Amino acid sequence: MNAVQIITTREQLKHRMERRTTVSTVEPAVRTILDRVKQFKDAELLALTERFDGVQLQTLRVTKREIKDAYNEISPALFQALKDARERILRFHEQQKEESWRMEPEAGVYLGQQVRALTSAGIYIPGGKASYPSTVLMNAIPAKIAGVKRLVLTTPPQADGCVNASVLVAADLCGVDEIYKVGGAQAIAALAYGTESIPPVHKITGPGNAYVACAKKLVYGDVSIDMIAGPSEVCIWADEQSNLAFVAADLLAQAEHDEDASACCLVPSIEYAEALSIEIYRQLEFMDRKEIAKQSIQTNGWIAVVECDDEAIEIINDLAPEHLEIMTVDPEGRLDDIQHAGAIFLGAYSPEALGDYMAGPNHTLPTSGTAKFSSPLGVYDFMKKTSIIRYSQKALGKVSEQIIELAKTEQLNGHAQAIRVRTEEELR
């Protein structure tokens, strides 16, 4: 029995590469949540936390005492891992900083670009049954490097009313300023519109379920967001020398995220494809999240047999995968031909899991083919730019006729008059 479909024809491949489009069934409920949080603020947040998380809270904000206690709850090994990951992520993202600049391209002309950090930003971290301290690091560190003055984190409380200790420690290590026990669409509403306890922010980042994704989509425009993330995905390009166990393990690592996750592989022969399918099925039996991974592999996983490197590159660029692993003998040989991918992992010892936690580049990546026009989350996402323009009277005079001509063509005579009043002597 095959654990994953093997594709040998272009028609089969075309069918499997078609992006899944889903109609949001949660939007009416999310709109109601957004409206009610806008109207009832903290009271609604507390009511929804009791309803959805089963927790009665008196206050929403995490206290300094809770953060201090969290350090005693995690193991020394986890604390060291968080610190090491923080340093690697810091080192990489420091290279993304942008500076303001000025130029004088001609006499009397002074131009420039002012680069400023966003004043405030909010990070959403999924919680409840699971914990994602790595996502805290990946979102908070770029924001702090950018210079965001007020960085807020929201996450659902656990059954005991506390926030997961590893999340609190990660947030504290990154200098997060405020942490609130609220999740779901209601957290997005609070960050976008504000409540008595939670002042609004200018940008919201971080992953979440369908309700969170829908809420981010609906509040966009009132506040900036990072992206609307779809199911996570990996594409592995292998050859006959690629280690079967490595390839199978990386496909399953992706599949264990959730049932909608997508894991696919490009291979050189039907023999390799069949051997890989068997290895996937063998490893699947030993997974803790076996049923989730199995559903993902059987529903969304596939192995495609490609005739040559050019065909593999064509498929990759069409997919624009969130994660691309190149496990061929010469992984860098065709790197320049890869046009679209969120992150590229080169060689047998650069698995996606490395990038998720410790390599340094951000693990918040464009999904669903959006790598064709989007970038990983970075310092630049927490900054904005303002243009600076200064002309002398003489410099304006040199371009006045062209401005007036363009303004007349666009029937914006007020624009033309704004130039004439400064440059035509008889109007002074």
N, C-alpha and C positions, 0 to 999 in steps of 0.2 A: 504493500500500500504506500503510495507516494504521500509525503507530508506537504508537498508544494507542487503546483502545476509547472510542468516543463513545456516551454513554448519553442516551437521549431519553425513556425511560418510567420510571415510578415502580417498576415491577417489576424492571427491570434495575438501577436504583439500589439497591433494597433488597438485591438479591443481591450487588452489589459492596461494599456497606457492611457486610456481615456480617463480623465479626472472625474472622480465621483462628485456629483453635485447634489446637495441636499437642501430641501426647503426647510427653513427654520420653523419648527413647531413651538418653540419656546418664546417667540417674540411677544405675543400678547401678554404672557405672564411677566416677562421682563419689563415691558412698558408699564405695567401696573406697579411693579416694585419701584421703578424709577420715580414714578409720579408720587407714590406714597412716601418715599424717603424725602423727596423734595418738600412735601407738605408737613409730615409729622416728625422728620429728622431723627434725633436720638431715640425717641419712643418707638419709632418703627424699626430701627436697627435692633433694639433690644427684643422687640416682639418677634421679628423674623429670625433672630439668633435662637430664641427659644423654640420656634416652630421648626426650623430646618436643622439645627444642630443639637436640639434637645438640652440646651444649657440656659439656665437663668443667670444673667449677669446683672450686677449692680452698676458697674462702670465698664466702659469700653477700653480705656487705655491701659496698657501694660505698665506696671509700676517698676521703679528702679530695683525694688526688693525682689520682684519676680525675675528680673534679668540677672541679678546677682546670684540668686538661688540656682538659676539654670546652669551656671558654670560648674556647680557641684553635682549636677545630675548627669552630665555627659562624661564619657570616659576620657582619660588622658590621651589615648590614641586618637579618638575623634577630634579632640581639641587641637592636637598637633596637625592632623590632616586638614582641618579647616584653616589653620594658620598658614600651612604650606600652600594650599590652594589659593588663599588670598594673595600671597606674595607673587605667585606665578601669574595670576589674573591681573594684578596691579602692574607688573612688569610689562606685560603685553599691551595693556590699555593705555599706559603712559605714553606710548608711541602715537596715540591717536589725537593727542591734544592739538588744538588749532590756536593760532595767535592772530590778533588784529594786525592789520597792515595798512600802510599809506603809500601813495605814489603821486608824483607830479609829472604827468606825461608831457605837458607843454607849459609854457609861461602862463601864469595866472590861473592854472587849473590844479585843483587839489582834490584827489579822490581817495577813497579808502573803504575798508570793511571793518566794522566793529564786531568782535566776537564776544558774546556774553553767555554765561550759563543761565539756564532757566532758574527762576527764583525758587520754584517748588516742584516736586515730583512725588508721585505715589507709586509704590510697588505692590502688586498683588501676588501673594504666595498661596497656592493651594494648601489645604491642611486637613484637619479633622483626623482621618485614619492614617494618613501618610505624612511624611515630612520631607521638605525639599530645601535643606540649607544651601546646597550648591546653587540653586536658583536665586537665593538671596544674594550670594556673592556676585553672581553674574549680572544682576540688575543694579545692586547698590554701588559696587565699585566704580563702574563707568560714570555714574551720576556724581559720586563724590570727587572723582578726578576732574570732571567738568567744572565743579565748583557749585553745585546745587546747594543753596543755603538751607533749605528745609526739605528733608527727605523723610517720607512717611511710608510705613509698611502696614498693610492690612492682611490678616490671615484668619481663617475660622478657628475657633477654640476647639480643644479636645473635649471629650465627654466630661472631664473633671473641671472644665472651665479655664484651664490653663493653655498657653501656647506651647507647642513642642519646644523642648529645651534647646535642641540643636539649631532651630530656627532663630531663637532669641540670641544665642551666642553668636551665630553668624552675623546677625543684624548688628549686634553690639560691636563686633570686631570691625565692621565696615563703617561704623559711625552713623547708623540710621538714627534720626532724631526723635521719631515718634512711632510707636507700635500700637495697633488697635486690634482687638479681638472681634473681627467681623469679616464674614466671607460672602461669597456669592455675588449676585447682581447688586445686592444692597450695598456691598462694599464699594463697588464701582460707582454707584450713585452718590455715596457719601464723599468719595474722592473728587467726583466731578462737580457736585453742587454744594457740598458742605453741610454740616449739622452743627448743633451746639458744641459738640466735643471735637469734631473733625473739620477744621477749616479746609476749603477746597484747594486743589493743586492745579498746576498748569499742564501736567502730562501724567499719563498712567501707563505703566509697563507691567509685564508679567503674564504668565500663562493662566489658563483656567478651563473650566468645563464649558458646555454649550451656553449656559446662562451667563457666565462671565464674558465669553466671547461676544455674545449678542449684546450685552450691556455696553461693552467697549465700543462696539459698532454704533450703537444708538447715541452714545454721549459724544462721539467724535464730532468736532466742530465747536462744541462748548468747551472741550478740553482736547489736547492732543493725545494720541495713543501711539504705541510702538508698531503694532501689527495685529491683524486678525489671524491667529494661528490655526492651521488645520491639523489633522492627524500627523504625528511624527513619521518620518520616512528615512530609509537608507537604500542606497544602490551600491552594490559591490561589483567591481570589474575584476574578474579573476582570469587566470590562464592555467595551463596544465600543471605548472609548478606551484600553484597556490595551495597552501595547506588546507585540506578539507575541513579539519577540525576548527581552524581559525575562522574560515568563512562561515561555517554553520553557526558557530558561537556568536558571531557578530550579527548575523541575520536574526537569531533568536533573541539577542539582547535588545534589538529594536522591537521585535514582536511582543515582548513582555510588557511594553508600555501600556497598551490597551488593545482591545479587539479591533479598533479601526486603524492601528498602526500599519504601515506598509513596508515590507522588506523584499527587495528584488535583487537578482544577481545576473550578470552577463558572463557567459562562459564560452569556451571555444569548441566544445564537442558534446554530443549527446551522452557519451560515456561519462564525462566529468559531471554533467548535469544529473545523471542517474545516481552516481556515487554521492554527490552532494545531497540529493534528496534523502537518500538512506541515512547519511550522517546527521542531517537535521532531525529526522525522526528518532534516531538513537538518542541524541542529546536532549530532545524534548522531554523524554521520559523522566529525566532527572531534575527538571526545573521546578522551583517552588511555585511559580506562576504558570504552571503547565497549561491549564485550561485557557487562560487569556492568550498565551503565546500560540497555542494550537489554533484557536479561532482566528487570530490575526494571520497566521501563515496560510491557513486553508482558504480564507476569504480574500486576502489582499496580497499574499505572497506569490512570487513567480520566479522561475529561472528561464532565461532566454538564451538560446544557442545562437551565437553571432559568427558570421563568416570571416570577419577581419577586424582589425583595429578601427578602421574608418567607420564601419557600421556601429561599433560600440560607442564611438565618440558622437556619432549622429544621434543615437538613442539617448545618451546621457544629456546632451544639450537640449533635446526635446523634452526630456523629463524635468530638467532643472531641479535635481533632488536636493532636499534639505541637507542630507549627509551623503557624501560620495567617498567610498573607500576604493583606492586603486591598489590591488594586491598582485599586480603583474610583476614579472621579473625586473622590468625597468619602469617603475611607477612614475618617474619624472619625464620619461621619454616623450610623451604626448601631452604633458601638463598644459602647455601653452594653447593647445587646441580645445581645452575645456572652457567653454564660454559661460556656462550657467551652473552654479552649485552654491549652496549656502556655506559649506565647509568641505575641504578636500583633505582626506587622510591618506598619506603616501606610505606604502610598504606594509609588510606583515606585522610589524610591531607598533603600528599607529592606529589602534582600534578606535571606533567612535566613543567608547566608554572613557578613553583617555581624554578626549575633548570635552566630554560631559563634565568632568570633574577637575582635571589637574593640569592640562597642557597650557592654558592661559587664554587663548581666543574664546570669544563668547559662545555659549551654547544656545543662546536664543537666536534662532535662525529662521529665514523665510521658508515657508512650506508651500505645498500645493502648486508648485511651478512658479511661485512668485520670486524665486531666485533669479529669474530672467530680468527683473527690474528692482529688486530689493537687496539690502545688505544685512549682515548680522547686526544685532544690537551693539552699540558702541558709545564711546564718549560723545561723538557727534550728535547722537540722539538727544542728548541733554543740553545742547547748546543751540543758540540762534544767532543769526547774523543780521547786522544793520548796515546799509550802505551810507557812506559819507560823501557828500558832494559840495564843493565850493568853487565858484568861478568868479574871476574879477570882471569888472565892467568891460574891459577890452576883450577878454577871452569870450565873454558872452556875445559880444558884437560879431566876432568871427563866425559864429554858428547861427546867428539869429535868422538869416534868410532861409536857411535849410529848415529850421524849426517851424517858421511861419508857413513854409510851403507844405510841410508834412501835416501841420495842424489844419490848414485849409482843405487838404485832401480828405481828411477824416471829419470835416465839417465841425471842428471844435474851435470856433472863432474866439472863444474866451481864452483858449490856450495861446493863440496867436497874439491876442491883445496883451496878454501878460508879458510877452516878449517885446512887442512894439513900445509899450509904455516905458520900457527901460532903455530902448536903443534908438528910437526915432526922436530926433531933437525937437521937432515941432509939437510933439505931444507932451513935452515936459513943462 
